[in-house]
Amino acid sequence: MKVSCGCMREILSYYVERQQITTLKQWLGGKEGNILHLNGLAGSSPAVIAACLLEDLNKNHVFILPDKESAAYFHDDLFNLSGNEDILFFPSSFKRSVQYTQKSSDNIVQRTEVLKRLSQDAAGQVIITFPEALVEKTVSGHFLADNAFPVGRQDRLSLSFLADFLETCHFQEVDYVYEPGQFSIRGSILDVSPTSLTIEVTGTEEKVQGMINLLRDFRIREVVRSGKIAISRENKLQPGSRK
């Protein structure tokens, strides 16, 4: 059953006006270090109470659930109730809790996004996680800021510079990017007209063919191949000679 956003807001407005929610806001808005335990909560009631509190308390909130499944359900309930797209989920780096050798690239991206948002020092961040995700080591905010490379819309950077920079940061150049830590240089635009683009693609035969397959839906007018280009790297020194 789907419920509209208007109905969700109406449901929350009923809970916000209750004296228990007002008392809870006053308690949490006081001095730091207050510990409060709520009894009798069942179903989606924890998410309902959290949604009521997030409207007025302009602070960072971290919700720690017992396990991954509980955290995922709580995240979905809180997102649907509040409509806040900035609610973040902080998962473990691994695919399953019993397989700590298989990392998930999607989970790593999510963890990086959460750490990035925290490093911006913005109030009102909402993070939902579970113990297995918190026990993993993370880089400090200073390390993340020192190793970040911001690029603006008006910045002009050469492909060779970007490739050298990524290789220096231990990124791996591949034909297709599947996971974090990889990058791919597929081509460069040589000419632009109102009806067409002229694109140069260099690399292995598989890389060039992959780019052609990617652009077929855009109606390729012409393909011109220059053939293989190589630079001679033979040894110029004669045997026994030294310089």
C-alpha positions, 0 to 999 in steps of 0.5 A: 500500500502506498501513502501520499506525502500529504497523508504522511505529513498529516500523520506526523502532525498528529504525533508532533502535537503530543505532549510526549514528543514536546517533552522529548524535544526539550530533553534532547535540546538541553545539555549534552550527555543526557541518556533517555530510554524509551519503552513500548515502541513497536513496528515503525514507531521509532521512525515516526518519533525520529521524524518528529524530532528531526524537524526542530533539532538542527543537530547531527543525528546518528541512529545505530540499529542492532543489525544491517536489516534493521538499519535498512528498514529504519532508513526506508521508514524514516525517508518515507516519513520525513521526505528528507533526501539527505538521510544517509545510510552508513553500511559496512564495506563488505557484502555479507557479515560472515564474509569479511574478504569480499568487499562491495564497491557500492557500500564503499561509495556509500561510506565515502559519501557519508564521510565526505558530508561529515567533513563539510561540517554542516549541521542537520546530518542524519546517519543510520548505521549498525555496529558492524559498520562502525567497527571498521577503521576510517580515515580522519577528516583532515586526511580526507581533506588533504587528499581531496582534489576538487575540480570546478566547472570552469577548470581546464585540465589536460587528460595527461595531467589527470591520468598522471595524477590518478596513477600517483594516487594508485588508481588503476586504468582499465577499459571499463570502470566497475569499482572505486579505484579505477579510471578510464580515458575513453577519448577526446573531442576534436571538433564541435558543430551544431549537428555533429561531434568529432571524437578521437579515441586512442588505446587498445583494440578492445578499448576503441571497439568498446567506445564505438559500441557505446556511441552506436545509439548516437548514429556514427556517420564515419569511422577513420582509423589511423592504424597502430602507432608506436615509438621505437624504444630499442637499445642505442648502446652497443654491447660493452660500451658505457656512457 
